[in-house]
Amino acid sequence: MSAERNSPDAAGARERDEDLTVRDPVSAPDAEGVPRRTTRRFPLFTRDTARPEGGGRAASGDAPAPARQWPILAVLLTVGLGLLLTALDLFRLGTLLIGVALLAGAVLRWLVPDVGMLAVRSRFTDIVTYGGLGLAIALLALMVQPHPWLEIPFLKDTLHFTVSA
């Protein structure tokens, strides 16, 4: 092994590595040692995955672990409270709280630059996913029977049309 390190080819490779300048964090050297720009879009066969945008720590590294992940903890604790309320027979309030927690997750993902583990995919995909699911759950919680807090007239007509046909 030491013979390989002292060979002329290894010395040339070390010199090329020392002269190598990386332009930005997503540049990587190709087979010839020249930096090339890599993209976040992956080819068919990938060897690695990129961290999602905003996937860094939400607090400084010297903060305790829970403080570094406060956005995901806030969303998860609110969802947990909503599930507890649902289990305690407060279905409408519990599911509404779950929907609001997901909507808050979408807002956090949009406004906070580093959200820690709340960042799963790209920022756009996370916002659409959290927002869409949160809105659907909140709207369904508002339309729960009996005595819905939100009535959408065309849905009642659609239901009568499909049942009577």
Rosetta blueprint (number, residue, H / E / L):
1 M L
2 S H
3 A H
4 E H
5 R H
6 N L
7 S L
8 P H
9 D H
10 A H
11 A H
12 G H
13 A H
14 R H
15 E H
16 R H
17 D H
18 E H
19 D H
20 L L
21 T L
22 V L
23 R L
24 D L
25 P L
26 V L
27 S E
28 A E
29 P E
30 D L
31 A L
32 E L
33 G L
34 V L
35 P E
36 R E
37 R E
38 T L
39 T L
40 R L
41 R L
42 F L
43 P L
44 L L
45 F L
46 T L
47 R L
48 D L
49 T L
50 A L
51 R L
52 P L
53 E L
54 G L
55 G L
56 G L
57 R L
58 A L
59 A L
60 S L
61 G L
62 D L
63 A L
64 P L
65 A H
66 P H
67 A H
68 R H
69 Q L
70 W H
71 P H
72 I H
73 L H
74 A H
75 V H
76 L H
77 L H
78 T H
79 V H
80 G H
81 L H
82 G H
83 L H
84 L H
85 L H
86 T H
87 A H
88 L L
89 D L
90 L L
91 F H
92 R H
93 L H
94 G H
95 T H
96 L H
97 L H
98 I H
99 G H
100 V H
101 A H
102 L H
103 L H
104 A H
105 G H
106 A H
107 V H
108 L H
109 R H
110 W H
111 L H
112 V L
113 P L
114 D L
115 V L
116 G H
117 M H
118 L H
119 A L
120 V L
121 R L
122 S L
123 R H
124 F H
125 T H
126 D H
127 I H
128 V H
129 T H
130 Y H
131 G H
132 G H
133 L H
134 G H
135 L H
136 A H
137 I H
138 A H
139 L H
140 L H
141 A H
142 L H
143 M L
144 V L
145 Q L
146 P L
147 H L
148 P L
149 W L
150 L L
151 E L
152 I L
153 P H
154 F H
155 L H
156 K H
157 D H
158 T H
159 L H
160 H H
161 F H
162 T H
163 V H
164 S H
165 A L
